[in-house]
Amino acid sequence: MKKILLFLSLVAMSCSTDSEEGNLMENDPIVGDWEIIESGGALSSGETFVDTDPCSNTQKHSFYPDGTFDSEIWWGDSDTCAFDQIRTGEWFNSPSNVNPKANYRLVYHQIPSDDEEVGFPEITFSGNTMRIEYDHDSTFDYTYRTYQKQ
């Protein structure tokens, strides 16, 4: 009888944990459709810049409560900007040892022309905007993209 009660209590605890985790992801501020409004960064020299190329500022992200996301990828320059593909992935709200400021992990699924990518950005929210910032080790100190929730 004790074994049955122990088993039932473990099942009940695991169900409540799954449910609570689902609610946390559903309420995460990243969930939603986002359209880029600005991108830029800082060079390792300290000089900052804003990217004015319309093609690099066309990207859209949709983050879902189940921990997945889609990204619209556009390629070209201001004269030949065209939709390229939808890239899918998974997102996790978790810190990282790779980037001490990181508070999310974005895993882009592998596609034929690219390997799987794992990013550890710092993502901040202000009103209906989201800023995704990546630290770099070489030419750039960091790069960022700012999105507006749709």
Secondary structure, DSSP 8 states (H G I E B T S, - for coil): -HHHHHHHHHHHHHHHHHHHHHHHHHT-TT-EEEEEEEEEEEETTS-EEEE--TTTT--EEEE-TTSEEEEEEEES-TTT-EEEEEEEEEEE----SSSTT---EEEE--BTTB--EEE--EEEEETTEEEEEEE-SSSEEEEEEEEEE-
